[in-house]
Amino acid sequence: MTAESAASGTAAPGFEGVSEAFERNLAAHGETGGAFAAMVDGELVVDLRGGSADPATGRPWGERTCAVIFSGTKGVVATALLLLVERGQLALDAPVASVWPEFAAAGKGEVTIAQLCSHSGGLPGLSAPFDFGDPEAMARALAAQAPIVPMGAPSYHAITYGWLAGELIRRVDGRSAGAFVRDELALPFGDLDIRIGLSPGDPLAAERARLRCSERFAPAAFASADPDPRLQLVYGGSGIAPEVWNDPELLAAVIPAAGGVATARALATLYGHLVTPGGPIDESVLERGRQAVAVGDDSLTGRPLRFGPTGYELAGTPSELGPAADAFGHTGAGGSSHGGWPSLRTGFSYVTAELRSEDEDVRAQTLLTALHEALTRA
């Protein structure tokens, strides 16, 4: 980047257009703080950052600045589940009750692991009060609860996905989702800056960007003029306001659906290794994880959904995963996007601290379009 540039970082030859797109986000699209990274064929070709990590103090977005990625966490957990599938510890077509017998209560005995993790288990909401500090208690409550939407039909499990997936990991491996991700996905690739459960004493905690909202920000689920009242069970009244998710105690809890904290470089590296031959998960297993097994309109919001059997979000919905038809990964509330393009052997991540409504946000689209053009230019 030039000395007068508002951004810093690097872009390999051929990826200058991505740098220009990042600059446009800062100059024309009002980006106040974020980062974008991409890995191609196992090499980090883009690693850009700019704006402020904390406008109140003037702290700039640095090389190791991280941010809450909200539902981008689900893509990391979906990868953890797929690793357990490869190891033979989880069978996607098996009933959940085969590894979690209590889950069979209230008529859920036939729900498969693939259905549950692809947001088709009928439990997008929890009738009990949310307790983010006790994921095992939340899993027990969900196991005992009757479905609130039809089983087998997709309905986005915005928060409950994490407690359900986390319990599956705990049942077959013994570790929490946060510990499993740390040991099996972050450490093997050079101790990636990805945390599900960020201890206040972790050096990365001091690097965390402070979240803020645009004036019109609202979660996509509440875009309707007359939202389904059952959405209160989905979000538990907690909302996703910055003052909630800036709380270090909340982020110290293991919240595998929404509480992940990461850098763009780390997530691009993780997905980049996934789509590079010889990566941590066999190509045939990754292909299974990218198959669309839950497709349809959400019964609570009407939003089009496409999910793989462990929870990857797939191309073909309003969520911004870029132009590639084989894109997979997961977006996060407020505009972040993280995933892979297998046909282009590319992993990417856009992390931001400013949350915007989907209908007013072009930042990820701008970056991913430029990345795709750089990769497919004749």
Backbone hydrogen bonds, N-H to C=O, Kabsch-Sander energy under -0.5 kcal/mol:
donor,donor_aa,acceptor,acceptor_aa,energy
5,S,2,T,-1.4
8,S,49,R,-2.8
10,T,47,D,-2.0
12,A,45,V,-3.0
15,F,12,A,-2.4
18,V,15,F,-1.0
19,S,15,F,-1.3
20,E,16,E,-2.2
21,A,17,G,-2.0
22,F,18,V,-2.4
23,E,19,S,-2.4
24,R,20,E,-2.2
25,N,21,A,-2.0
26,L,22,F,-1.6
27,A,23,E,-2.9
28,A,24,R,-3.1
29,H,24,R,-1.8
31,E,25,N,-3.1
34,G,50,G,-2.3
35,A,351,V,-2.6
36,F,48,L,-2.1
37,A,349,S,-2.2
38,A,46,V,-2.0
39,M,347,G,-2.7
40,V,43,E,-2.8
41,D,345,R,-2.2
43,E,40,V,-2.0
45,V,38,A,-1.9
45,V,43,E,-0.8
46,V,38,A,-1.7
47,D,10,T,-2.8
48,L,36,F,-3.2
49,R,8,S,-2.4
50,G,34,G,-2.1
51,G,6,A,-0.8
52,S,32,T,-3.4
53,A,59,R,-2.6
54,D,59,R,-1.5
57,T,54,D,-1.1
58,G,54,D,-1.9
59,R,54,D,-1.0
61,W,51,G,-2.4
62,G,60,P,-0.8
65,T,62,G,-1.0
66,C,207,E,-1.1
67,A,262,A,-2.1
69,I,260,G,-2.5
70,F,258,A,-0.6
70,F,260,G,-0.5
72,G,69,I,-2.8
73,T,70,F,-2.4
74,K,71,S,-1.2
74,K,257,A,-0.5
75,G,71,S,-0.6
75,G,72,G,-0.6
76,V,72,G,-1.0
77,V,73,T,-2.2
78,A,74,K,-2.8
79,T,75,G,-1.5
80,A,76,V,-1.9
81,L,77,V,-2.6
82,L,78,A,-1.9
83,L,79,T,-2.0
84,L,80,A,-1.6
85,V,81,L,-1.8
86,E,82,L,-2.4
87,R,83,L,-1.7
88,G,85,V,-1.5
89,Q,84,L,-2.4
90,L,84,L,-1.1
92,L,90,L,-0.6
94,A,91,A,-1.7
96,V,111,V,-2.8
98,S,95,P,-1.8
99,V,96,V,-1.9
100,W,96,V,-1.6
103,F,100,W,-2.1
104,A,101,P,-1.8
105,A,102,E,-1.5
107,G,104,A,-0.6
108,K,104,A,-0.8
108,K,105,A,-0.9
109,G,104,A,-0.8
111,V,108,K,-1.4
113,I,94,A,-2.4
114,A,92,L,-2.5
116,L,112,T,-2.6
117,C,113,I,-2.5
118,S,114,A,-1.3
119,H,116,L,-1.1
120,S,115,Q,-2.8
126,L,233,L,-2.2
134,D,131,D,-1.9
138,M,134,D,-1.8
139,A,135,P,-2.2
140,R,136,E,-2.2
141,A,137,A,-2.2
142,L,138,M,-2.1
143,A,139,A,-2.4
144,A,140,R,-1.7
145,Q,141,A,-1.2
148,I,122,G,-2.7
149,V,122,G,-1.0
152,G,120,S,-3.3
153,A,150,P,-1.2
155,S,119,H,-2.9
158,A,156,Y,-1.4
160,T,124,P,-0.5
161,Y,157,H,-1.3
162,G,159,I,-1.1
163,W,159,I,-0.9
164,L,160,T,-2.6
165,A,161,Y,-3.2
166,G,162,G,-2.6
167,E,163,W,-1.6
168,L,164,L,-1.8
169,I,165,A,-2.2
170,R,166,G,-2.3
171,R,167,E,-2.7
172,V,168,L,-1.9
173,D,169,I,-2.3
174,G,169,I,-0.8
174,G,170,R,-1.1
180,F,176,S,-2.6
181,V,177,A,-2.5
182,R,178,G,-2.1
183,D,179,A,-2.6
184,E,180,F,-3.0
185,L,181,V,-1.8
186,A,181,V,-2.5
187,L,182,R,-2.6
189,F,186,A,-0.9
190,G,187,L,-1.5
191,D,186,A,-0.8
191,D,187,L,-0.9
192,L,186,A,-2.1
194,I,192,L,-2.2
195,R,261,V,-2.6
197,G,195,R,-0.5
197,G,259,G,-0.6
198,L,251,L,-2.9
199,S,197,G,-0.9
202,D,199,S,-1.9
205,A,202,D,-2.0
206,A,202,D,-0.6
206,A,203,P,-0.7
207,E,204,L,-1.4
208,R,205,A,-1.1
209,A,66,C,-3.3
210,R,53,A,-3.0
211,L,209,A,-0.6
212,R,353,A,-2.5
214,S,355,L,-2.9
217,F,214,S,-1.6
222,F,219,P,-1.7
223,A,220,A,-1.8
228,D,300,L,-0.7
231,L,228,D,-2.1
232,Q,229,P,-1.7
233,L,230,R,-1.3
234,V,230,R,-1.0
235,Y,231,L,-2.3
236,G,232,Q,-1.2
238,S,235,Y,-2.1
239,G,235,Y,-0.5
244,V,241,A,-1.5
245,W,241,A,-1.9
246,N,242,P,-1.7
247,D,244,V,-1.2
251,L,247,D,-2.0
252,A,248,P,-1.2
253,A,249,E,-0.6
253,A,250,L,-1.2
255,I,253,A,-1.0
258,A,255,I,-1.0
259,G,255,I,-2.7
260,G,70,F,-0.5
261,V,195,R,-2.6
262,A,67,A,-2.1
263,T,193,D,-1.4
267,L,263,T,-1.9
268,A,264,A,-2.6
269,T,265,R,-2.0
270,L,266,A,-2.3
271,Y,267,L,-2.5
272,G,268,A,-2.4
273,H,269,T,-2.3
274,L,270,L,-1.7
275,V,271,Y,-1.7
276,T,273,H,-0.9
279,G,276,T,-1.3
286,L,282,D,-2.6
287,E,283,E,-2.3
288,R,284,S,-1.7
289,G,285,V,-2.1
290,R,286,L,-1.1
290,R,287,E,-0.6
291,Q,288,R,-1.3
293,V,291,Q,-0.8
293,V,307,F,-2.2
294,A,307,F,-1.6
296,G,305,L,-1.9
298,D,303,R,-2.8
299,S,154,P,-0.9
302,G,298,D,-2.7
305,L,296,G,-2.4
307,F,294,A,-2.0
308,G,312,Y,-2.3
311,G,308,G,-0.9
313,E,329,G,-3.1
314,L,306,R,-2.1
315,A,327,A,-2.0
321,L,319,S,-1.1
327,A,324,A,-1.4
328,F,340,G,-1.8
329,G,313,E,-1.5
330,H,338,H,-2.8
332,G,336,S,-2.4
335,G,332,G,-2.0
337,S,350,Y,-1.7
338,H,330,H,-1.1
339,G,348,F,-2.2
340,G,328,F,-2.6
341,W,346,T,-3.0
344,L,341,W,-1.3
345,R,342,P,-1.3
346,T,341,W,-1.6
347,G,39,M,-2.6
348,F,339,G,-2.7
349,S,37,A,-2.0
350,Y,337,S,-3.2
351,V,35,A,-2.5
353,A,33,G,-2.0
354,E,33,G,-0.6
355,L,212,R,-3.1
355,L,353,A,-0.6
356,R,334,G,-1.7
360,E,357,S,-1.7
361,D,358,E,-1.1
362,V,360,E,-0.5
366,T,362,V,-2.6
367,L,363,R,-1.9
368,L,364,A,-2.9
369,T,365,Q,-2.4
370,A,366,T,-1.6
371,L,367,L,-2.3
372,H,368,L,-2.5
373,E,369,T,-2.3
374,A,370,A,-2.1
375,L,371,L,-1.8
376,T,372,H,-1.8
377,R,373,E,-1.0
